[in-house]
Amino acid sequence: MCLGAIYWARLDALYYAGTRADAAHGGFDDSSLYEQFALPLDARRLRSTHMLADAGAGPFEAWLRQPGRVPY
């Protein structure tokens, strides 16, 4: 599971065995991801373009209107 999704899910705890170093040793080095996240969007290797700005908030607005939602 993506670490971002784990934080969004607001889990109480995370249990894991392999570390970032273990993953890197096995050929799954994600250190470049952490380096990229620290950069401004316009400096990242993967070009990001914000589109449909007017529509982007729609799903969140719909969520806020749900009477049975659990506040995030």
C-alpha positions as CSV (number, residue, x, y, z in Angstrom):
1,M,0.0,0.0,0.0
2,C,1.2,3.5,-0.8
3,L,2.5,5.3,2.3
4,G,0.3,8.3,1.4
5,A,-2.8,6.0,1.4
6,I,-1.8,4.7,4.8
7,Y,-1.6,8.2,6.2
8,W,-4.9,9.2,4.5
9,A,-6.6,6.1,6.0
10,R,-5.5,7.3,9.4
11,L,-4.5,3.9,10.6
12,D,-3.5,3.6,14.2
13,A,-0.3,1.7,13.5
14,L,1.9,0.5,10.7
15,Y,3.6,-2.9,11.0
16,Y,6.4,-3.8,8.5
17,A,9.4,-6.1,8.3
18,G,11.5,-4.8,5.4
19,T,13.1,-1.4,5.6
20,R,13.9,1.1,2.8
21,A,17.5,-0.3,2.9
22,D,16.2,-3.8,2.5
23,A,14.1,-2.8,-0.5
24,A,17.1,-1.0,-2.1
25,H,19.3,-4.1,-1.6
26,G,16.6,-6.1,-3.4
27,G,16.6,-3.8,-6.3
28,F,13.6,-1.6,-5.3
29,D,15.4,1.6,-4.3
30,D,12.8,4.3,-3.8
31,S,15.3,7.0,-2.5
32,S,14.7,8.9,-5.8
33,L,11.0,9.2,-4.9
34,Y,11.8,10.9,-1.6
35,E,14.3,13.2,-3.4
36,Q,11.6,14.1,-5.9
37,F,8.9,14.8,-3.3
38,A,11.2,17.3,-1.7
39,L,11.5,19.4,-4.9
40,P,9.1,22.0,-6.1
41,L,6.7,20.7,-8.8
42,D,8.4,22.5,-11.6
43,A,11.8,20.9,-10.7
44,R,10.6,17.3,-10.5
45,R,11.6,14.8,-13.2
46,L,7.9,13.9,-13.8
47,R,6.2,16.9,-15.4
48,S,2.9,17.7,-13.6
49,T,0.2,19.8,-15.1
50,H,-2.7,21.1,-13.1
51,M,-5.8,20.8,-15.2
52,L,-9.6,21.2,-14.8
53,A,-9.1,23.4,-11.8
54,D,-12.9,24.2,-11.6
55,A,-13.8,20.5,-11.6
56,G,-11.1,19.4,-9.2
57,A,-12.9,20.3,-6.0
58,G,-16.1,18.7,-7.1
59,P,-15.5,15.2,-5.6
60,F,-14.5,16.8,-2.3
61,E,-17.5,19.1,-2.3
62,A,-19.7,16.0,-2.9
63,W,-18.0,14.2,0.0
64,L,-18.6,17.2,2.3
65,R,-22.4,17.0,1.5
66,Q,-22.7,13.4,2.5
67,P,-24.7,13.3,5.8
68,G,-23.1,10.0,7.0
69,R,-19.5,10.8,6.3
70,V,-16.9,10.3,8.9
71,P,-14.9,13.6,9.2
72,Y,-11.3,13.3,8.0
